[in-house]
Amino acid sequence: MVQIGKMDRIIRILNISKTLDSVGQPQITTSLFHKAFAYVVPRLGKEIFIDGREMAVRTYKFKIRYKEGVHEEMRVEYEGEQYDITNIAPLGDRNRHFLEITAEYRKETGIKG
């Protein structure tokens, strides 16, 4: 279970909207869904190749008080970086006291494979 005193970081959970601009180019915009105190746990750092480009990937777990409506198509913003949500798990008994959100940050390293 999560100790409340460890939830000392502020995260923002963002809705993602995909639209087309005036010239038909895809635009991604974000809007705030929820701001929360979180217990942040770094999990994994690795490098992978996607489409011939090396990407640095960092995985974090964010534990927050339960919030209805959070889903995998949202993002977590933490310390100015946006993380793609990959998993959401309710924690606690059937009253759903907390959520554990697993999310990844990807950044291109500039190395081509």
Secondary structure in CASP SS format (residue, H / E / C, confidence):
PFRMAT SS
TARGET T0000
AUTHOR 0000-0000-0000
METHOD secondary structure of the structure
MODEL  1
M C 1.00
V C 1.00
Q C 1.00
I H 1.00
G H 1.00
K H 1.00
M C 1.00
D C 1.00
R E 1.00
I E 1.00
I E 1.00
R E 1.00
I E 1.00
L E 1.00
N E 1.00
I E 1.00
S E 1.00
K E 1.00
T E 1.00
L E 1.00
D C 1.00
S C 1.00
V C 1.00
G C 1.00
Q C 1.00
P E 1.00
Q E 1.00
I E 1.00
T E 1.00
T E 1.00
S E 1.00
L E 1.00
F E 1.00
H E 1.00
K E 1.00
A E 1.00
F E 1.00
A E 1.00
Y E 1.00
V E 1.00
V E 1.00
P E 1.00
R E 1.00
L E 1.00
G E 1.00
K E 1.00
E E 1.00
I E 1.00
F E 1.00
I E 1.00
D C 1.00
G C 1.00
R E 1.00
E E 1.00
M E 1.00
A E 1.00
V E 1.00
R E 1.00
T E 1.00
Y E 1.00
K E 1.00
F E 1.00
K E 1.00
I E 1.00
R E 1.00
Y C 1.00
K C 1.00
E C 1.00
G C 1.00
V C 1.00
H C 1.00
E C 1.00
E C 1.00
M C 1.00
R E 1.00
V E 1.00
E E 1.00
Y E 1.00
E C 1.00
G C 1.00
E E 1.00
Q E 1.00
Y E 1.00
D E 1.00
I E 1.00
T E 1.00
N E 1.00
I E 1.00
A E 1.00
P E 1.00
L E 1.00
G C 1.00
D C 1.00
R C 1.00
N C 1.00
R C 1.00
H C 1.00
F E 1.00
L E 1.00
E E 1.00
I E 1.00
T E 1.00
A E 1.00
E E 1.00
Y E 1.00
R E 1.00
K E 1.00
E E 1.00
T E 1.00
G E 1.00
I E 1.00
K E 1.00
G C 1.00
END
